[in-house]
Amino acid sequence: MESARETVLLTVAAIRGRRKDTEYLFNERQQIFAPPPAAKKAEDISRLLQEALRKKQPVKATIDTRRALIHGAVAPSSREIEEFYRLRILLEKPDRTLRINVDAIDPTTFNIVDHYLKFQCFRLCRDIIPDYKTARKIFDFCAKQSCNLPGPYSISPCIPFQYVRDGCYARAHKMRRIITGRYRYCCEKVFSFANRGSDTLAVRADKWGGCCVTWWYHVAPLVRVRVGKLFVLAMVIDPGMFDKPVLLSTWLAAQENTGCDPDANVSMYSIQPGSAYSPANYAGTAFTTDPTYTSTNATLTAYSSLTTCP
């Protein structure tokens, strides 16, 4: 299995035990990480990460996103911490996060846009994609920017849809720029969370070889699409998971693949403004932004040559 090591400053969202294993969750990564197999090294890393979580301070971690392992962690310098917080711009007035039982969703009502007017940010966007054909056109344009395709690409950098183990926050933000900039439709972001008990988001990456992938959160652009004369539906643009725009209920349900993980369950979901980038806490009540797309483009570039399944 190929390696994808990087050393980066991260904030610890949670440390939790599941099936006798310890899991480490970072706000800046959707993937669920494990400590290295060496017991002594794992103990040292655990102590440092627990201290970082308690103090709510970033940690300088060496991680392998391909293997979901933490290879090392050290306390960052005061200068690194200062720079980290200078660049970490939080979303002002984030919208609510709601608990959800995906099995109880009634898709005939859940996907109708009027259902989401309880989210304050959803009242700010009035541009409606006029029909499904146009939504499919937007989806297809985004999908053609995938780094596994030969190009040429219409944007830079390309979007690594072929690597879904991590990076949803960067893919979603780049697509948001396409939707708002190229097509002139506003869009929100929808976040899903596995942040209660042993919950995990689990999907089967059928587009990329059929292996199972797990996350603690996921995010994608959410758009409103007029279907017929009566309905405007909430649909998700996520070429990493699907071959076409899908209903919000379909997107959520796909993340509960118990064949991949028996604890697969969407604990909560949230609709946030399109400027939201990644979670800033485990509860999903705070979010970072990336107004200059600096973090977005760096992540897309780092993951451009990686693949999802062995």
N, C-alpha and C positions, 0 to 999 in steps of 0.2 A: 504494500500500500504506500502510495507516495506521501511525502512529508510536506507540511505547509506550516513551517515554524515562523513565528513572528514574536518580537519583543515589543510590548506596548503598555501604556498606562491604562488601567482599567479600574472601575469601581465594582465592588462586590455587591451584588443584589441580594444573594442569599447563600447559605450553606445548609444543606439538608441531607438527611440520611434516607436511603431508599434501598430496600432489599440488602441490608448489611453493607452497603457501599455509601461513600460520602460523595455528594454532588456539589459542584461549585458553579454558581450562576453569576454571570457578569452582565451589567446593564448594557454594555456596548457590544455584546455578542449574544445571538439568539441560541447558540449551541449550549448544551449541558456538558460540563467538563468534569473529568476525573483526575485525581492526583497520579503522579508517576508510580510505577509498581514498586520501586525501591522504598522500603518502609521508613528508613531514617530520613530520606529526602522528603517523603510524604508528610512526616510529622513536622518538619521544619516549615514546609510550605503551609500546612494547615494552621500552625500557630500564627504565621504572618498574615494569612488571609482572615483569620478570625479577628485579629487585632485591627486590620483595615476595615472590616465590617463594623466593629464596635465604634471605631473613631470616625467612620464615614469618610475615610481618606482613600485616595487612589493607591494602587499597588503596581509596581513594574513587574509584569508577568511575562514569562516566555511560554507561549502556548502553541500547540499543534492543532489547528482546526480540522485537519484531515483525520487525525486519530482521536480528537476530543480529549487531549491530555494536557496537563499543566506540567511543564518540565522544570520550571523554576520560578521563583518570585523573590524580589528584594524591595526594600523600602526606597521609594524615589527620593531624589534630592529635593531640597526646598525650592530650588529654581525650577525643577521639573514640575513640582506640585503647583507652583505659581503659574507657570505657563499652561498647565492643564486646565486650571480654573479660568484663566483668561480666555481660553478658546471655547470653554464649555458654556454655551448660551442656552439657558432654559426657556422652554415655551411659557409664555405668559398666559395665565388663566386657562390651564388645560381643562378639557371637558370631562364629564363623568366616566367612570368605568363601572360596568354592570355585570353582576353574576348572571350566568346563563346555563340552561339545561338544553343542550343541542337536540337531544332526543325528543324534547317537548315542543320544538319549533313547529309552527304551522306555516309552511312556505307560501300558502295562498295569501297570508296577511303580513308575515314577517318581512318580506322583501319589498313591500310597497313603501315608497319614500316617505309618505306622510307619517309612517311609524317612527321615523327618526327625527322628527321635529323636536323631540324632547332633548336632543343634543343641540346645545346652543350654536356650535360651529356649523351645524347643518343648515341653520337659518341664514347663514351669511353667503351661501353659494346658490345662485339662481340660474346658472347656465346649465341647460339640460341637453344632453346628447340626443339629437332628434329621433334616432331610430337605432335598432340593433345593428344594422349594416354599417353605420358610422362607427359604432362602438367596436365592431369587429375590425374595421379599418385601422383604428387606433391600436388595438391589440396586436394586429399583424405587423404594424410598423415597429412596435416595441420589440416583438419577438425576433424580427429580422436583424436586430442589433446584437443578437446573442454572440458571445465570443467564440462559440464552437463552430459558427458558420464562417465561410471564407471571406465574407465582406465583398466589396468595400462597405463600410458602415457610414450611416448618415450623421452619426454623432461620435464624439470622442470623450472618454474611452468607451469601448464596447461594454455590453452588460453581460456578466457571466451567469446567464440563466441555467447553464449546464452544471453549475455548482450551487446546490441548494442546501448544503450542510450549514452554511452561514451566509451572512451578507444581505439578508432580505431588506434591511433598513436602507442600504445603499441602492439596491435595485429599485426599491419603491420610490426613493427620492429622485432618482434619475428619470423614472417614468413619470413622476409628477411634473418634472420640468418639461418633458415632451408634451404631456397632455395640456398643460397650461400655456406653454410657450409656442409650440408648433400648431396645436389644434384650437387653442383659445377657449378651452373648457376648464372650469375650475374643478378641483377634485379634493376630496378629503383622504385621510388615511384610516384604515381599519386595523386595529391591533387585536390579536387574540393572545390570551395568557394561560399558562398552566402554573398557577401560583397558589394553589391550595393543596395541602397534604402532599401526596405522592403524584399528583397530576402531571402528565407529560403530554405535549403535542407530538403526535406521531403520524407520519405520512409514508406511503410507499411511493418511491420516486420512479413511477412507471415510465416516464419520459426519458429517464437517464440510466436505465438498466434494471430497475425493479427492486433495488435495495431499500431497506428501511432507514428513515432519518428521523431524529427526535430533536425537539427544541423546547425552550421554556416560554418563548414568545414568537410571534410571527407578525409581519405587517405587509400590507399591499395597498395600492391606490384604490379608492372607492369612488365610483362615478354614478351619476343618475342617468338612466336611459329610458326614453319614452318608448313604450311598446303598445302599439295600437292607439286608440283615441282616449282611452280611459285611464291607463296606468303609467306611472313613472316608477321604475324599479331600481333598487340599489344593486349594483353589479361590481364585481371585483376584477381588476386587470392583473393577472398573475401568471405570466408565461413560464415561470419556473415549475408550476404545478399543473397547469391546464393548457389546452390547445385553443381556447376561445374564452371570451368573457363569461363569467359564471355568476349566478345569483349569490348573494352574501351567505344565505343558508347553506348552499352547496360548498362554498369555500370553508366555512366553519366545520361542517360535517366531515370533510376530507381529512381534517387534522385529528380525528378520533379513530384512527386505524388500530383497533385492538389486536389485530393479527401481527402488528409490528411491536406493540407494547401493551400489555394488559391494563396498564394505568393510563392509557390514552384518554384524555378528557380535557375539553376546553373549560377552564374555571370561570373566566371572565372575558369580556370583549369591550372594546371602546372605540368610538369614532372621534378622531381628533382632526384639527386643521391640517391641511396639506404640508404645512411647515414643520410639523412634528417629525422627528428623525428616529430616535430610539428611546426606550424607557430610561428614566432616571432613578427609579426605585422598583422594588419587588412588587409592590401593591399596584403598580400601573397607574399611579395618580400623578406622576410628574414625568416630563419628557424633555429631551434635549432637541436642539435644532441644528441645522447646518446651512445657514443662509448663503454661504459662499461656495457650497458644494465641494469644499476642500476634502473633508472626510469621505464624502461620497465617492469622489473620483479616485482617491487613494485606495479605498477598499475595492472598488471595481477593478482597478489595475492589479492589485495584489492577488485577486482571485481569478483573473482572466484565463489562466492556463490550467486551472484545476478542474477535476471532474468529480461527479457525485459518487458513483458506484465503482468498486474496484474492477 
